Amino acid sequence: MLAQKPPRTPFTHRAHDVIFNRVHGGNLVYNTCWEDPRLDREMMNLQADSRVVMITSAGCNALDYLLEGPAEIHAVDMNPRQNALLQLKLAMIQRGQFEDLFRLFGYGEHPEFRRLLSEVKDQLHPYALRYWSSKHYYFQKSALNPSFYYRGTAGQMAWIALQTFLRSPRVRDYVEALLHAPDLHAQQALYEHVKPALWNGLVSWLVRQPMAMTMLGVPRAQIRLIEAQFPGGLKGYIQSKLSQVLTEVPFQDNYFWRVYLTGHYTRDCCPNYLREEHQSALVAGAGRLATHSTTVANFLRENPGPYSHYVLLDHQDWLAAHKPQALAEEWQLILENSRPGTRILMRSASPVIDFIPPFARERLQMTHTQPLADYLHLQDRVGTYGCTLLADVIA
């Protein structure tokens, strides 16, 4: 009897994976973090002896955690461009000229970026210096692209989506009113008024496009999770999450969405690393933050622990779907480089994280931690994840 061949992956799925890998392998993807550090800090409870391993992303949250005064933070990312961004932020903070820092990363542009880069070049890794020398135009304001926050693949997609949404005068008026909404009641009334225009045919088509999801950093594995587990599939998921952000969470301090709606932060609505009162603490703690352009597994092999905290974002969604052996290996290394009580924080596009290997789940205790994660998940100002997992390692 002939053995059955495994089913072939559809061409469109293979093409999406190829495009996703090329986008992530050759570009800056995230120009700002889209995980809420206010909630993270409450869940992690960092102490003076904490040793943190985290995914870099855009580096905003690594700087935010630094304000808690942990012993060390290791920002790990396979994409060296993400680490180059964190290094540039840290170098500009250490330069000590707050107005330049805020213009660069608060307003997303600076006409003298090349001069600034020359002044901090000795504080950058060689790769980071080469990268920003070649991408100096990212901070040049123009009619076609007014802000750094519309650069990188996620930023470019945000710009395309914004122009698509703003084709409607009703939506343009809504965005302006939302930015000044005084409370949740006002937000809810505004959303009900604009919802038909917000979800017109063009927008509904756009959010279903694989390329759009790729540019936002969403791999096919996460799309499959959403399609399989969320009512209404991808469109229903996006509508539900957007409704939560716009009607259930106060928008006044939601700098995550503000920066993509306007292209800039304000002095009162921005990440903590862009607040002037935090600059001295960030400068004092800069030596405790290091970047590593590698995988979490390779970092742990080369820099054995024990570590007290892991912030894994959602990268295990992709590992679970594409590299289950690598997922198991990563968990083995995490557990080997943990101590009793080490805290693990991760997120997923799925409403439930069910892909943690059994040997790892046996070493995790969530009885006392998960209720806090579930409670805070509903207060998330970003609102794009399906769930948050918070666990402690047991002996």
C-alpha positions as CSV (number, residue, x, y, z in Angstrom):
1,M,0.0,0.0,0.0
2,L,1.4,3.4,-1.0
3,A,2.0,5.9,1.7
4,Q,-0.1,9.0,1.5
5,K,1.7,12.1,0.7
6,P,1.2,15.0,3.1
7,P,-1.2,17.7,1.7
8,R,0.6,20.4,-0.2
9,T,0.6,23.9,1.1
10,P,-1.5,26.2,-1.2
11,F,0.6,28.4,-3.4
12,T,-0.9,31.6,-1.9
13,H,0.1,30.4,1.6
14,R,3.7,29.6,0.4
15,A,3.9,33.0,-1.3
16,H,2.8,34.8,1.8
17,D,5.4,33.0,3.8
18,V,8.1,33.9,1.3
19,I,7.1,37.6,1.3
20,F,6.8,37.7,5.1
21,N,10.3,36.3,5.5
22,R,11.7,38.7,2.9
23,V,10.0,41.7,4.5
24,H,11.2,40.8,8.0
25,G,14.6,39.7,6.8
26,G,15.5,42.9,5.0
27,N,13.6,45.8,6.6
28,L,12.9,47.7,9.8
29,V,9.5,46.4,10.7
30,Y,8.4,48.1,13.9
31,N,9.1,51.8,14.5
32,T,7.3,51.8,17.8
33,C,6.3,49.1,20.3
34,W,2.8,48.0,20.3
35,E,2.7,46.3,23.7
36,D,1.5,48.4,26.7
37,P,4.4,48.8,29.1
38,R,2.2,50.2,31.8
39,L,0.6,46.9,32.1
40,D,3.8,45.0,31.7
41,R,5.5,46.7,34.6
42,E,2.5,45.9,36.8
43,M,2.6,42.2,35.8
44,M,6.4,41.9,36.0
45,N,7.1,43.7,39.3
46,L,10.7,44.3,38.5
47,Q,13.2,44.6,41.4
48,A,16.8,45.9,41.8
49,D,18.1,42.4,41.2
50,S,15.9,41.6,38.2
51,R,17.7,40.2,35.1
52,V,15.4,40.6,32.1
53,V,15.5,38.9,28.7
54,M,13.1,40.5,26.2
55,I,12.3,40.8,22.5
56,T,13.6,44.2,21.3
57,S,10.9,45.3,18.9
58,A,11.3,49.1,18.6
59,G,13.0,49.4,22.0
60,C,10.5,51.7,23.6
61,N,9.5,49.2,26.2
62,A,13.1,48.2,27.1
63,L,13.7,51.9,28.0
64,D,10.4,51.9,29.9
65,Y,11.4,48.9,32.0
66,L,14.8,50.5,32.6
67,L,12.9,53.1,34.7
68,E,12.1,50.4,37.2
69,G,15.8,50.0,38.0
70,P,16.5,46.3,37.2
71,A,20.0,45.0,37.4
72,E,20.1,44.3,33.6
73,I,18.0,44.1,30.5
74,H,19.0,42.1,27.5
75,A,17.0,43.2,24.4
76,V,17.2,40.3,21.8
77,D,16.0,40.5,18.2
78,M,16.8,38.5,15.1
79,N,16.4,41.6,13.1
80,P,19.5,43.8,13.6
81,R,17.5,46.9,12.4
82,Q,15.3,46.7,15.4
83,N,18.4,46.8,17.7
84,A,19.8,49.6,15.6
85,L,16.7,51.6,16.4
86,L,17.0,51.0,20.2
87,Q,20.7,51.9,20.0
88,L,19.9,55.2,18.3
89,K,17.3,56.0,20.9
90,L,19.7,55.2,23.7
91,A,22.5,57.2,22.1
92,M,20.2,60.2,21.7
93,I,19.2,60.0,25.4
94,Q,22.8,59.8,26.5
95,R,23.6,62.8,24.3
96,G,21.6,64.8,26.8
97,Q,19.8,67.3,24.5
98,F,16.1,66.6,25.2
99,E,14.7,68.9,22.5
100,D,16.6,67.1,19.8
101,L,15.5,63.8,21.2
102,F,11.8,64.8,21.2
103,R,11.9,66.3,17.8
104,L,13.5,63.1,16.4
105,F,11.3,60.5,18.1
106,G,8.4,62.7,19.4
107,Y,7.7,64.5,16.2
108,G,9.3,61.9,14.0
109,E,11.5,64.2,12.0
110,H,14.6,66.3,12.3
111,P,16.2,68.5,9.6
112,E,19.7,68.0,11.0
113,F,19.6,64.2,11.6
114,R,22.9,63.7,9.8
115,R,24.6,66.1,12.2
116,L,23.0,64.4,15.2
117,L,24.2,61.0,13.9
118,S,27.7,62.2,13.5
119,E,27.7,63.4,17.2
120,V,26.5,60.0,18.5
121,K,28.3,57.7,16.1
122,D,30.8,56.5,18.7
123,Q,28.0,55.2,20.8
124,L,26.5,53.1,18.0
125,H,27.5,49.6,17.0
126,P,29.1,49.6,13.5
127,Y,26.0,48.0,11.9
128,A,23.7,50.6,13.5
129,L,25.9,53.5,12.2
130,R,25.9,52.1,8.7
131,Y,22.1,51.5,8.8
132,W,21.2,55.0,9.9
133,S,23.7,56.6,7.6
134,S,21.8,54.8,4.7
135,K,18.4,55.6,6.1
136,H,18.9,59.3,7.1
137,Y,15.9,60.2,5.0
138,Y,13.6,58.4,7.4
139,F,13.7,61.5,9.5
140,Q,13.1,64.0,6.6
141,K,9.7,65.4,6.5
142,S,8.0,65.6,3.1
143,A,4.5,65.8,1.7
144,L,4.7,62.1,0.6
145,N,5.9,60.9,4.0
146,P,5.7,63.4,6.9
147,S,7.1,61.3,9.7
148,F,9.5,58.5,10.8
149,Y,6.4,56.8,12.1
150,Y,5.2,56.1,8.5
151,R,8.6,54.5,7.8
152,G,9.5,50.8,8.1
153,T,7.0,48.2,6.9
154,A,4.5,48.7,9.8
155,G,4.7,52.4,9.4
156,Q,4.2,52.3,5.6
157,M,1.1,50.1,6.1
158,A,-0.2,52.5,8.7
159,W,0.3,55.4,6.2
160,I,-1.6,53.4,3.5
161,A,-4.4,52.5,5.9
162,L,-4.7,56.1,7.2
163,Q,-5.0,57.5,3.7
164,T,-7.6,54.8,2.9
165,F,-9.6,55.6,6.1
166,L,-9.4,59.3,5.6
167,R,-11.0,59.3,2.2
168,S,-14.2,59.7,4.1
169,P,-14.9,63.2,5.5
170,R,-16.9,61.6,8.3
171,V,-13.9,59.6,9.3
172,R,-11.6,62.6,9.2
173,D,-13.9,64.5,11.5
174,Y,-14.1,61.4,13.8
175,V,-10.3,61.1,14.2
176,E,-10.1,64.8,15.1
177,A,-12.9,64.5,17.6
178,L,-11.5,61.2,19.0
179,L,-8.1,62.8,19.8
180,H,-9.9,65.3,22.0
181,A,-12.6,63.0,23.5
182,P,-12.9,63.8,27.2
183,D,-14.2,60.4,28.4
184,L,-15.5,56.9,27.4
185,H,-19.1,58.1,26.9
186,A,-17.9,60.6,24.3
187,Q,-15.7,57.9,22.6
188,Q,-18.6,55.5,22.4
189,A,-21.0,58.1,20.9
190,L,-18.4,59.1,18.3
191,Y,-17.7,55.5,17.3
192,E,-21.4,54.6,16.8
193,H,-21.7,57.6,14.5
194,V,-18.7,56.8,12.4
195,K,-18.8,53.0,12.3
196,P,-20.7,52.6,9.0
197,A,-18.1,54.8,7.2
198,L,-15.2,53.2,9.0
199,W,-16.0,49.7,7.8
200,N,-16.8,50.4,4.2
201,G,-16.1,48.0,1.4
202,L,-12.6,49.3,0.6
203,V,-11.4,49.1,4.2
204,S,-12.9,45.7,4.6
205,W,-11.1,44.5,1.5
206,L,-7.8,46.1,2.7
207,V,-7.7,44.3,6.1
208,R,-8.2,41.0,4.4
209,Q,-5.1,41.3,2.2
210,P,-2.1,39.1,3.1
211,M,0.4,41.8,2.1
212,A,-1.2,44.3,4.5
213,M,-0.9,41.8,7.3
214,T,2.7,41.0,6.3
215,M,3.7,44.7,6.4
216,L,2.2,45.0,9.9
217,G,4.4,42.1,11.0
218,V,1.6,39.5,11.2
219,P,2.7,36.0,9.9
220,R,0.4,33.6,8.3
221,A,0.5,31.4,11.4
222,Q,-1.2,34.2,13.4
223,I,-3.7,34.8,10.6
224,R,-4.6,31.1,10.8
225,L,-5.1,31.2,14.5
226,I,-7.4,34.2,14.2
227,E,-9.4,32.7,11.3
228,A,-9.8,29.4,13.2
229,Q,-10.7,30.7,16.6
230,F,-12.3,34.1,16.3
231,P,-15.9,34.7,15.1
232,G,-15.9,36.5,11.8
233,G,-12.3,35.6,11.1
234,L,-9.7,38.3,10.5
235,K,-12.2,41.0,9.7
236,G,-14.3,40.2,12.8
237,Y,-11.1,40.1,14.9
238,I,-9.9,43.5,13.7
239,Q,-13.4,45.1,14.2
240,S,-13.7,43.7,17.7
241,K,-10.2,44.8,18.8
242,L,-10.7,48.3,17.2
243,S,-14.0,48.6,18.9
244,Q,-12.4,47.7,22.3
245,V,-9.7,50.3,21.9
246,L,-12.0,53.1,20.7
247,T,-14.9,52.5,23.1
248,E,-13.6,50.7,26.2
249,V,-10.2,52.2,27.0
250,P,-9.7,55.9,27.6
251,F,-8.0,57.4,24.5
252,Q,-6.5,60.6,26.1
253,D,-3.2,58.8,26.9
254,N,-3.3,56.3,24.1
255,Y,0.0,57.2,22.5
256,F,0.1,53.9,20.5
257,W,-2.8,54.8,18.3
258,R,-2.2,58.6,18.4
259,V,1.2,58.3,16.7
260,Y,-0.2,56.4,13.7
261,L,-3.2,58.6,13.4
262,T,-1.2,61.8,13.5
263,G,2.4,60.8,12.8
264,H,3.7,62.2,16.1
265,Y,3.4,62.2,19.8
266,T,2.6,65.1,22.1
267,R,4.5,66.1,25.3
268,D,1.6,64.8,27.3
269,C,0.9,61.6,25.2
270,C,4.1,59.7,24.5
271,P,6.2,56.8,25.7
272,N,8.1,57.4,29.0
273,Y,11.5,57.6,27.3
274,L,10.3,60.8,25.7
275,R,9.3,62.5,29.0
276,E,11.9,65.0,30.1
277,E,11.5,64.1,33.8
278,H,12.8,60.6,33.1
279,Q,16.0,61.5,31.2
280,S,18.4,61.5,34.1
281,A,17.2,58.0,35.3
282,L,17.6,56.7,31.7
283,V,21.1,58.1,31.4
284,A,22.0,56.6,34.8
285,G,20.7,53.2,33.8
286,A,21.9,53.1,30.2
287,G,24.8,50.7,31.0
288,R,22.4,48.1,32.3
289,L,20.7,47.7,28.8
290,A,22.3,45.6,26.1
291,T,21.2,44.6,22.6
292,H,21.8,41.2,21.0
293,S,21.0,40.5,17.3
294,T,20.2,36.8,17.5
295,T,17.4,34.4,18.6
296,V,16.3,33.9,22.2
297,A,17.6,30.4,22.1
298,N,21.1,31.4,20.8
299,F,21.3,34.2,23.3
300,L,20.6,31.8,26.2
301,R,23.2,29.4,24.9
302,E,25.8,32.1,24.7
303,N,24.8,33.9,27.9
304,P,23.5,31.4,30.4
305,G,21.4,32.7,33.3
306,P,19.6,32.5,35.6
307,Y,17.3,35.2,34.5
308,S,14.3,36.5,36.5
309,H,12.0,37.7,33.7
310,Y,11.3,36.9,30.1
311,V,9.2,39.1,27.8
312,L,8.5,37.0,24.7
313,L,5.9,39.1,22.9
314,D,4.1,36.9,20.4
315,H,7.0,35.3,18.5
316,Q,6.1,31.8,19.7
317,D,2.9,31.9,17.6
318,W,5.2,31.7,14.6
319,L,7.5,29.1,16.1
320,A,4.6,26.9,17.1
321,A,3.3,26.8,13.5
322,H,6.6,26.6,11.6
323,K,9.3,25.3,13.9
324,P,7.9,23.2,16.7
325,Q,11.3,21.7,17.4
326,A,12.7,25.2,17.8
327,L,9.8,26.1,20.1
328,A,10.6,23.1,22.3
329,E,14.3,24.0,22.3
330,E,13.6,27.6,23.3
331,W,11.4,26.5,26.2
332,Q,14.1,24.0,27.3
333,L,16.7,26.8,27.4
334,I,14.3,29.2,29.1
335,L,13.7,26.7,31.9
336,E,17.4,25.9,32.2
337,N,18.2,29.6,32.5
338,S,15.5,30.4,35.1
339,R,15.2,30.2,38.8
340,P,12.1,29.4,41.0
341,G,9.8,32.4,40.6
342,T,11.2,33.5,37.2
343,R,8.3,35.3,35.5
344,I,7.3,34.8,31.9
345,L,5.1,37.3,30.0
346,M,4.0,36.5,26.5
347,R,1.1,37.4,24.1
348,S,-0.7,35.7,21.3
349,A,-3.1,36.4,18.4
350,S,-5.1,33.4,19.7
351,P,-7.6,33.8,22.6
352,V,-5.8,30.8,24.2
353,I,-2.1,29.8,24.2
354,D,-2.2,26.1,23.8
355,F,1.1,25.4,22.1
356,I,3.5,25.4,25.1
357,P,5.1,22.0,25.2
358,P,3.9,19.7,28.0
359,F,7.3,19.5,29.7
360,A,7.4,23.3,29.9
361,R,3.8,23.7,31.0
362,E,4.5,21.3,33.9
363,R,7.1,23.8,35.2
364,L,4.8,26.8,34.9
365,Q,2.4,28.1,37.6
366,M,-0.4,30.4,36.5
367,T,-3.0,30.0,39.3
368,H,-1.9,33.3,41.0
369,T,-0.7,35.2,38.0
370,Q,-3.1,34.6,35.1
371,P,-6.1,36.4,36.8
372,L,-4.0,39.6,36.9
373,A,-3.0,39.1,33.2
374,D,-6.6,38.6,32.2
375,Y,-7.8,41.6,34.1
376,L,-5.1,43.9,32.7
377,H,-5.6,42.5,29.2
378,L,-8.9,44.3,29.1
379,Q,-7.2,47.6,29.9
380,D,-4.6,47.3,27.1
381,R,-4.3,50.6,25.2
382,V,-3.1,48.7,22.1
383,G,-5.7,46.1,22.1
384,T,-4.4,44.0,19.2
385,Y,-3.7,40.7,20.9
386,G,-6.0,37.8,21.6
387,C,-4.6,37.0,25.0
388,T,-1.8,37.7,27.5
389,L,-0.1,34.9,29.4
390,L,1.7,35.4,32.7
391,A,3.4,32.5,34.5
392,D,6.0,31.8,37.1
393,V,8.6,29.0,36.8
394,I,8.4,26.5,39.6
395,A,11.3,24.2,40.7
